[in-house]
């Protein structure tokens, strides 16, 4: 198992041992366990129980989670178009989850308070808030938890909604066309809708 795990670490994190050593081996092991728990393909992944995340969390993301081997760090999965309120979920499970906003070293910075304000504002404007999320192992000593890292925000405006304007006021800067998706309708369909205009805040693009 150790040899296979080392192959996974090199494939995901690269050959630089100093770089991959930034993360505890236990976090790579958790990511590897979840990776092995995936089956199916891009149209529909299935995530079996594994030691990489709590069972209640696996059940919560089952059917939406996808492997995240394109991220050069130990990552459990990606959730591209989330309408789930992860602020609420993290507040309900403080022993298992930590929520943070992933921001670039340089460039536009987004705080969790801004993100939460945007989420609430879009809902109040009769829009649909959507986030792109990674679940990441967060193991410190005897305290294994999962970090919910929010990496992009989308406001979907159905007819008559002013959601984009509400989100812009919360962030303090205007959104734009989605960069991470070839077709904005991917965001709309991912949110379970059939129509709507998408405005994106993708601060890591």
Helices and strands as residue ranges (DSSP letters): H 2-13, H 17-20, H 25-37, E 38-41, E 44-47, H 55-61, E 77-82, H 86-92, E 97-101, H 112-124, E 128-140, E 143-157, H 163-171, H 185-190, E 197-201
